[in-house]
Amino acid sequence: MRVRKRKYGPGVPPPQERKPFRDVSRFLKETFGAKSYKVCVDGGFTCPNRDGTCGIGGCIFCGERGSGEFITEIGIRNQILTAMEKARVKHRAEKFLVYFQNFTNTYAPVDVLRAKYDSALADGDERIVGLAVGTRADCISEEIADLLAEYAEKYYVQVEIGLQTSDDETAKRINRGYPASRFTEAVQLLRKRRLNVVAHILPGLPGETKEHLIRTVDFLNQHDIQGLKIHSLYVLAGTRLAELYRAGEFEPITMAEYIDWAVYVLRHVSPQLVIHRLSGDCAREKLVAPEWILKKKEIHDQIIGTMEANGWKQGDLHPGTTCGESAKVNTEGTDR
């Protein structure tokens, strides 16, 4: 039997604590006092750029499940219970956040949203400590923000907005359906109620270079957000992006470029942001390109290794960071 050697011991913190950025796993454990895990839910929503309200077909990279390809159960409660048990066994999770993931999870009348959120939280399971909602900036209103604020009286509430890019020309190219100014409006509505905001960005979108990413990071730094997801763009079967790829009209960035761009993002965003993701996940059978997307551990190791080898930390080049400040963790950076 092979014995795995510990790479840390007295005076050397475990790998989780050595990450040169504010990692979500550590943040959740510190916040809730136990290993915590997000369980994904398909709430049966659609999007305004799918049903004709502002477009048809959805964003060009979005699959028919709306980023929920790994969800297999039917019914909100069944999904939650199954996912919680899997996370308990596989990840030793003790606390859970319910994450409405697929499509736009605030795109419905308030009474419908309330019914769906209530069904996820209805049995009063004390293991459920938070509600996370994936949505679009143009689907946040005063009424919806008020509804989410009601849940924040009892739960940690996190609103995830798929910005992807701050460039409005790219937004048109990918069929996002709203300008970047709507993101600003949505963040203001949510933060007025002290709700936590997590932005999603997608380096390597069609027509974009690193300069576009730099402008997106500058744009994010102008907003009061609490978290960030950096997704690696991949070509999913059955999408418009797959058609562009096969026609030779789109070429994914290389893994080396992605590592470089992700490191840039981490060094230039606020050290107070919680980093929720470093890359994307795709089911192997649905992936068209690039193959390197499947090397998730290698991607993470290279990002972390590059930063450690150079002595870099999250936010060390953020415009509001002074020398040494990026190494600190502000435990008040995210509202409960």
C-alpha positions as CSV (number, residue, x, y, z in Angstrom):
1,M,0.0,0.0,0.0
2,R,1.4,3.4,-1.0
3,V,1.6,5.9,1.8
4,R,0.9,9.5,0.7
5,K,3.4,11.8,2.3
6,R,2.2,15.0,3.9
7,K,3.7,18.1,2.3
8,Y,3.0,20.2,5.3
9,G,3.5,19.9,9.1
10,P,4.4,22.1,12.1
11,G,4.9,25.6,10.9
12,V,3.8,24.9,7.3
13,P,0.1,25.6,6.6
14,P,-1.9,23.0,4.5
15,P,-2.3,23.6,0.8
16,Q,-5.7,25.2,1.2
17,E,-4.2,28.0,3.3
18,R,-1.2,28.4,1.0
19,K,-3.2,29.5,-2.0
20,P,-2.2,33.0,-3.1
21,F,-5.8,34.1,-3.4
22,R,-8.9,34.2,-1.3
23,D,-10.3,30.8,-2.0
24,V,-14.0,30.1,-1.7
25,S,-13.7,26.8,0.2
26,R,-11.7,28.4,2.9
27,F,-14.0,31.5,3.0
28,L,-17.1,29.3,3.4
29,K,-15.5,27.2,6.2
30,E,-14.5,30.3,8.0
31,T,-18.0,31.8,7.6
32,F,-20.0,28.8,8.6
33,G,-17.6,27.0,10.9
34,A,-17.7,23.8,8.9
35,K,-16.8,22.4,5.5
36,S,-19.5,23.9,3.2
37,Y,-20.5,23.0,-0.3
38,K,-22.8,24.5,-3.0
39,V,-25.4,22.1,-4.3
40,C,-26.7,22.9,-7.8
41,V,-30.4,23.1,-8.7
42,D,-32.3,23.3,-12.0
43,G,-35.3,25.4,-11.1
44,G,-36.9,25.1,-14.6
45,F,-36.1,28.6,-15.7
46,T,-35.3,30.0,-19.1
47,C,-33.7,33.3,-20.3
48,P,-34.9,36.5,-22.0
49,N,-32.5,35.9,-24.8
50,R,-34.0,32.5,-25.5
51,D,-37.7,33.2,-25.4
52,G,-37.6,36.2,-27.7
53,T,-37.8,38.9,-25.1
54,C,-34.4,40.3,-26.1
55,G,-33.2,37.5,-28.3
56,I,-33.4,33.9,-29.4
57,G,-31.0,31.0,-28.9
58,G,-29.3,32.2,-25.8
59,C,-25.6,33.1,-25.5
60,I,-23.6,31.4,-28.2
61,F,-21.6,29.3,-25.8
62,C,-24.6,28.2,-23.7
63,G,-25.8,24.6,-24.0
64,E,-29.4,23.3,-23.9
65,R,-29.2,22.8,-20.2
66,G,-27.9,26.3,-19.4
67,S,-24.7,25.2,-17.6
68,G,-26.5,22.4,-15.7
69,E,-25.3,19.4,-17.7
70,F,-24.2,17.6,-14.5
71,I,-27.7,17.8,-12.8
72,T,-29.6,14.5,-13.3
73,E,-32.4,14.5,-10.7
74,I,-35.9,15.8,-11.3
75,G,-37.7,18.1,-8.7
76,I,-36.0,20.8,-6.6
77,R,-36.1,18.9,-3.3
78,N,-34.9,15.6,-4.9
79,Q,-32.0,17.5,-6.5
80,I,-31.0,19.1,-3.2
81,L,-31.2,15.9,-1.1
82,T,-29.3,13.8,-3.7
83,A,-26.6,16.5,-4.1
84,M,-26.2,17.0,-0.4
85,E,-25.7,13.3,0.3
86,K,-23.1,13.1,-2.5
87,A,-21.2,16.1,-1.2
88,R,-21.4,14.7,2.4
89,V,-19.8,11.5,1.3
90,K,-17.3,12.8,-1.3
91,H,-16.3,16.1,0.2
92,R,-17.2,15.6,3.9
93,A,-19.4,18.6,3.6
94,E,-21.5,19.6,6.7
95,K,-23.2,22.8,5.6
96,F,-24.8,23.6,2.2
97,L,-25.7,26.5,0.0
98,V,-28.5,25.9,-2.5
99,Y,-27.4,27.2,-5.9
100,F,-30.1,27.8,-8.6
101,Q,-27.8,27.4,-11.5
102,N,-29.4,26.8,-14.9
103,F,-30.3,29.7,-17.1
104,T,-31.7,32.9,-15.5
105,N,-33.0,32.2,-12.0
106,T,-34.7,35.6,-11.4
107,Y,-36.5,35.5,-14.7
108,A,-40.1,35.0,-13.5
109,P,-42.8,36.9,-11.5
110,V,-41.9,37.4,-7.9
111,D,-44.6,35.0,-6.6
112,V,-43.1,32.2,-8.9
113,L,-39.6,33.0,-7.6
114,R,-40.7,32.9,-4.0
115,A,-42.4,29.5,-4.5
116,K,-39.3,28.0,-6.1
117,Y,-36.9,29.4,-3.5
118,D,-39.3,28.4,-0.6
119,S,-39.5,24.9,-2.0
120,A,-35.7,24.6,-1.7
121,L,-35.6,25.9,1.8
122,A,-39.0,24.7,3.1
123,D,-38.1,21.9,5.5
124,G,-36.0,24.1,7.7
125,D,-32.9,21.8,7.3
126,E,-30.3,23.5,9.5
127,R,-27.6,22.2,7.3
128,I,-28.7,24.6,4.6
129,V,-27.1,28.0,5.4
130,G,-27.3,29.8,2.1
131,L,-29.1,30.6,-1.1
132,A,-27.1,31.3,-4.3
133,V,-28.9,32.5,-7.5
134,G,-27.4,32.6,-10.9
135,T,-28.9,35.3,-13.1
136,R,-28.4,38.1,-15.7
137,A,-28.0,41.8,-15.0
138,D,-31.1,42.7,-16.9
139,C,-33.2,40.4,-14.7
140,I,-32.6,42.2,-11.4
141,S,-35.3,44.7,-10.4
142,E,-36.3,46.6,-7.2
143,E,-38.9,43.9,-6.5
144,I,-36.6,41.0,-7.1
145,A,-33.8,42.6,-5.0
146,D,-36.4,43.1,-2.2
147,L,-37.4,39.4,-2.4
148,L,-33.8,38.2,-2.1
149,A,-33.2,40.6,0.8
150,E,-36.0,38.8,2.7
151,Y,-34.1,35.5,2.5
152,A,-30.9,37.3,3.6
153,E,-32.6,37.9,7.0
154,K,-32.1,34.1,7.7
155,Y,-29.6,32.9,5.0
156,Y,-26.4,33.9,3.4
157,V,-27.6,35.1,0.0
158,Q,-25.3,35.3,-3.1
159,V,-26.4,36.6,-6.5
160,E,-24.2,35.5,-9.4
161,I,-24.3,37.6,-12.5
162,G,-22.9,36.4,-15.8
163,L,-21.2,39.6,-17.0
164,Q,-18.6,37.6,-19.1
165,T,-17.1,40.8,-20.6
166,S,-17.5,44.6,-20.2
167,D,-17.2,45.1,-24.0
168,D,-20.6,45.9,-25.5
169,E,-19.5,44.9,-29.0
170,T,-18.5,41.4,-27.8
171,A,-21.8,41.3,-25.8
172,K,-23.6,41.7,-29.1
173,R,-21.4,39.1,-30.8
174,I,-22.2,36.5,-28.1
175,N,-25.9,37.4,-28.0
176,R,-25.8,38.4,-24.3
177,G,-28.7,40.8,-24.9
178,Y,-27.8,43.7,-22.6
179,P,-25.1,46.4,-22.3
180,A,-22.5,46.6,-19.5
181,S,-24.4,49.5,-17.9
182,R,-27.1,47.1,-16.8
183,F,-24.5,45.2,-14.7
184,T,-23.8,48.5,-12.9
185,E,-27.5,49.1,-12.3
186,A,-28.0,45.5,-11.0
187,V,-25.0,45.7,-8.6
188,Q,-26.3,49.0,-7.2
189,L,-29.7,47.5,-6.6
190,L,-28.3,44.4,-4.8
191,R,-25.7,46.2,-2.8
192,K,-28.2,48.8,-1.6
193,R,-29.7,45.8,0.3
194,R,-26.3,44.5,1.3
195,L,-26.6,41.3,-0.9
196,N,-23.5,39.6,-2.0
197,V,-22.6,39.8,-5.7
198,V,-20.4,37.4,-7.6
199,A,-19.4,38.3,-11.1
200,H,-18.7,35.7,-13.9
201,I,-16.1,36.5,-16.6
202,L,-15.1,34.5,-19.7
203,P,-11.6,35.1,-21.0
204,G,-11.1,34.3,-24.7
205,L,-14.5,35.1,-26.1
206,P,-14.7,35.4,-29.9
207,G,-12.9,38.5,-31.1
208,E,-11.4,39.3,-27.7
209,T,-7.8,39.7,-26.8
210,K,-6.0,40.2,-23.5
211,E,-6.6,43.9,-23.9
212,H,-10.4,43.2,-23.7
213,L,-9.8,41.2,-20.5
214,I,-7.8,44.1,-19.0
215,R,-10.7,46.5,-19.7
216,T,-13.1,44.0,-18.1
217,V,-11.0,43.8,-15.0
218,D,-10.8,47.6,-14.8
219,F,-14.6,47.7,-15.2
220,L,-15.1,45.2,-12.3
221,N,-12.8,47.2,-10.1
222,Q,-15.2,50.1,-10.3
223,H,-18.0,48.0,-8.7
224,D,-18.8,46.9,-5.2
225,I,-18.8,43.1,-5.7
226,Q,-17.8,40.4,-3.3
227,G,-16.8,37.5,-5.4
228,L,-15.5,36.4,-8.9
229,K,-15.7,33.4,-11.1
230,I,-13.1,33.0,-13.8
231,H,-14.5,30.6,-16.4
232,S,-12.4,29.0,-19.1
233,L,-14.4,29.2,-22.4
234,Y,-15.0,25.9,-24.1
235,V,-16.9,24.8,-27.2
236,L,-19.9,22.8,-26.2
237,A,-21.6,20.5,-28.7
238,G,-24.9,21.8,-30.1
239,T,-24.1,25.5,-29.6
240,R,-23.7,28.4,-32.0
241,L,-20.1,28.6,-30.8
242,A,-19.6,25.0,-32.0
243,E,-20.8,26.1,-35.5
244,L,-18.4,29.0,-35.6
245,Y,-15.5,26.7,-34.5
246,R,-16.3,24.1,-37.2
247,A,-16.5,26.8,-39.8
248,G,-13.0,28.1,-38.8
249,E,-14.5,31.4,-37.5
250,F,-13.4,30.9,-33.8
251,E,-10.3,29.5,-32.3
252,P,-10.0,28.9,-28.5
253,I,-7.1,30.5,-26.7
254,T,-4.3,28.1,-25.6
255,M,-3.9,26.8,-22.1
256,A,-0.7,28.9,-21.7
257,E,-2.7,32.0,-22.6
258,Y,-5.4,31.1,-20.2
259,I,-2.9,30.6,-17.4
260,D,-1.4,34.0,-18.1
261,W,-4.7,35.8,-18.4
262,A,-6.1,34.2,-15.2
263,V,-3.0,35.2,-13.3
264,Y,-3.4,38.8,-14.6
265,V,-7.0,38.8,-13.3
266,L,-6.1,37.5,-9.8
267,R,-3.3,40.1,-9.4
268,H,-5.4,43.0,-10.5
269,V,-8.7,42.4,-8.6
270,S,-9.2,43.4,-5.0
271,P,-7.6,41.2,-2.4
272,Q,-10.9,41.2,-0.6
273,L,-12.8,39.4,-3.4
274,V,-13.6,35.7,-2.8
275,I,-12.4,33.7,-5.8
276,H,-15.1,31.1,-6.5
277,R,-13.7,29.5,-9.7
278,L,-10.5,29.3,-11.7
279,S,-11.7,27.4,-14.7
280,G,-14.8,25.8,-16.3
281,D,-16.2,22.3,-16.2
282,C,-17.5,20.4,-19.2
283,A,-18.7,16.8,-19.6
284,R,-16.2,15.0,-21.8
285,E,-18.8,13.7,-24.2
286,K,-20.2,17.1,-24.9
287,L,-16.8,18.9,-25.4
288,V,-15.8,19.9,-28.9
289,A,-12.7,22.0,-28.0
290,P,-10.2,22.6,-26.5
291,E,-9.0,19.4,-24.9
292,W,-7.0,21.2,-22.3
293,I,-10.2,22.3,-20.6
294,L,-10.4,18.8,-19.1
295,K,-7.1,19.2,-17.3
296,K,-8.6,21.1,-14.4
297,K,-6.1,20.1,-11.8
298,E,-3.2,21.0,-14.1
299,I,-4.8,24.4,-14.9
300,H,-5.2,25.2,-11.2
301,D,-1.7,23.9,-10.3
302,Q,-0.1,26.1,-13.0
303,I,-2.0,29.2,-12.0
304,I,-1.1,28.7,-8.3
305,G,2.4,27.6,-9.1
306,T,3.1,30.6,-11.3
307,M,2.0,33.0,-8.6
308,E,3.9,31.2,-5.8
309,A,7.1,30.9,-7.9
310,N,7.1,34.7,-8.4
311,G,5.9,35.7,-5.0
312,W,2.6,37.1,-6.4
313,K,-0.6,37.3,-4.5
314,Q,-4.2,38.2,-5.3
315,G,-4.6,42.0,-5.6
316,D,-0.9,42.9,-5.4
317,L,-1.4,45.0,-8.6
318,H,-4.9,46.2,-7.7
319,P,-5.0,50.0,-7.9
320,G,-6.2,50.3,-4.3
321,T,-3.6,48.0,-2.8
322,T,-0.5,49.2,-1.0
323,C,2.6,47.2,-0.5
324,G,2.0,44.1,1.6
325,E,-1.7,44.7,1.8
326,S,-2.6,41.9,-0.6
327,A,-1.4,39.3,1.8
328,K,-4.1,40.2,4.3
329,V,-7.5,38.7,4.5
330,N,-10.3,41.1,5.4
331,T,-12.9,38.9,7.1
332,E,-15.4,41.8,6.8
333,G,-15.1,42.0,3.1
334,T,-18.3,40.1,2.4
335,D,-21.6,40.8,4.2
336,R,-23.3,37.9,5.9
